Amino acid sequence: MHESETLPFQKENEVALLWAEMRMIRWTGDVKVKHRVPCKEMRKGLGIDDIISVLQQNRLLWYGHVLRKEDNDWVKKCIGYEVEGSRPRCRPKRT
């Protein structure tokens, strides 16, 4: 979770993280997929939130930290920074 406050995540990254998290939770609890135990129940039993919620909380904590900085701090100045020009086009995905 180190530096997760500033990493941009796309939907496919979130899905991969959730999938990996569930594999680890099942492994930790020695629960097989065939047992058909819902994800929410397993997380509740372990007392943890899902990885996406944790990432969102970390981002909000970081944002609050940046907002509390002094106005002349370079990190706070980056919030209002506007980049000139157009955004480069992304290459299409390979199939």
Backbone torsions as a table, in degrees:
resi	resn	phi	psi	omega
1	MET	NA	-1.3	-179.6
2	HIS	-61.4	129.9	179.7
3	GLU	63.7	21.4	179.0
4	SER	-73.5	-8.9	-177.9
5	GLU	-67.4	-28.1	-172.0
6	THR	-115.3	-0.1	-179.1
7	LEU	-78.4	130.0	174.6
8	PRO	-80.6	134.9	-179.7
9	PHE	-119.1	135.4	173.1
10	GLN	-97.6	167.4	-177.0
11	LYS	-57.8	-40.4	-178.8
12	GLU	-67.2	-31.6	175.2
13	ASN	-67.4	-41.0	179.2
14	GLU	-63.5	-41.9	179.6
15	VAL	-62.9	-43.8	179.5
16	ALA	-63.4	-39.8	178.2
17	LEU	-65.0	-44.6	178.9
18	LEU	-61.9	-40.8	179.9
19	TRP	-63.5	-46.4	179.3
20	ALA	-65.2	-39.7	179.1
21	GLU	-61.4	-43.2	-179.3
22	MET	-66.2	-36.4	176.1
23	ARG	-61.3	-42.4	179.9
24	MET	-67.8	-39.8	179.5
25	ILE	-65.3	-43.7	178.1
26	ARG	-62.4	-40.8	179.2
27	TRP	-64.4	-43.4	179.9
28	THR	-61.9	-43.9	-178.1
29	GLY	-88.3	1.6	-177.9
30	ASP	52.8	46.2	179.7
31	VAL	-111.4	126.6	178.9
32	LYS	-88.8	156.2	178.5
33	VAL	-60.7	-35.0	-178.4
34	LYS	-65.6	-16.8	176.7
35	HIS	-73.4	-17.9	176.6
36	ARG	53.9	47.3	175.7
37	VAL	-89.2	125.6	-179.0
38	PRO	-61.4	148.3	-179.6
39	CYS	-57.7	-43.3	-177.8
40	LYS	-61.0	-38.9	179.5
41	GLU	-66.2	-42.2	-179.8
42	MET	-65.7	-41.8	178.1
43	ARG	-64.1	-41.5	179.6
44	LYS	-62.4	-42.2	178.9
45	GLY	-63.1	-34.0	178.4
46	LEU	-88.4	-12.4	179.4
47	GLY	72.8	37.4	-179.8
48	ILE	-125.7	156.6	174.3
49	ASP	-93.5	163.8	178.0
50	ASP	-72.1	157.2	-172.2
51	ILE	-61.9	-34.5	-179.2
52	ILE	-67.5	-40.4	177.0
53	SER	-63.5	-40.4	179.3
54	VAL	-64.1	-42.5	178.2
55	LEU	-62.5	-42.7	178.6
56	GLN	-64.0	-40.8	177.9
57	GLN	-63.2	-42.0	178.8
58	ASN	-62.8	-40.7	178.0
59	ARG	-63.6	-42.5	179.4
60	LEU	-65.8	-37.9	176.2
61	LEU	-62.4	-43.2	178.9
62	TRP	-64.1	-43.6	179.7
63	TYR	-61.2	-43.8	176.7
64	GLY	-62.3	-38.6	177.6
65	HIS	-62.1	-43.4	-179.7
66	VAL	-66.9	-41.0	-179.6
67	LEU	-64.2	-29.0	-179.7
68	ARG	-81.1	-9.3	179.4
69	LYS	-68.4	163.3	178.2
70	GLU	-69.0	154.1	-175.6
71	ASP	-63.8	-26.9	-178.3
72	ASN	-88.8	2.2	179.0
73	ASP	-71.9	139.9	-175.4
74	TRP	-65.0	-32.1	180.0
75	VAL	-67.2	-41.8	-179.8
76	LYS	-69.7	-32.9	177.5
77	LYS	-64.3	-28.6	-179.1
78	CYS	-67.7	-21.7	-179.5
79	ILE	-62.7	-42.9	-177.1
80	GLY	-94.1	8.0	-177.1
81	TYR	-72.7	129.7	178.0
82	GLU	-113.1	127.9	-179.4
83	VAL	-88.1	133.6	179.2
84	GLU	-84.7	154.0	178.5
85	GLY	95.5	-177.4	-178.9
86	SER	-100.0	159.8	179.8
87	ARG	-78.2	134.4	179.9
88	PRO	-67.1	146.4	179.0
89	ARG	-73.6	142.9	176.6
90	CYS	-83.0	147.4	175.5
91	ARG	-71.6	143.3	178.1
92	PRO	-67.1	154.2	179.8
93	LYS	-68.0	146.0	174.3
94	ARG	-83.8	140.7	179.2
95	THR	-105.9	NA	NA
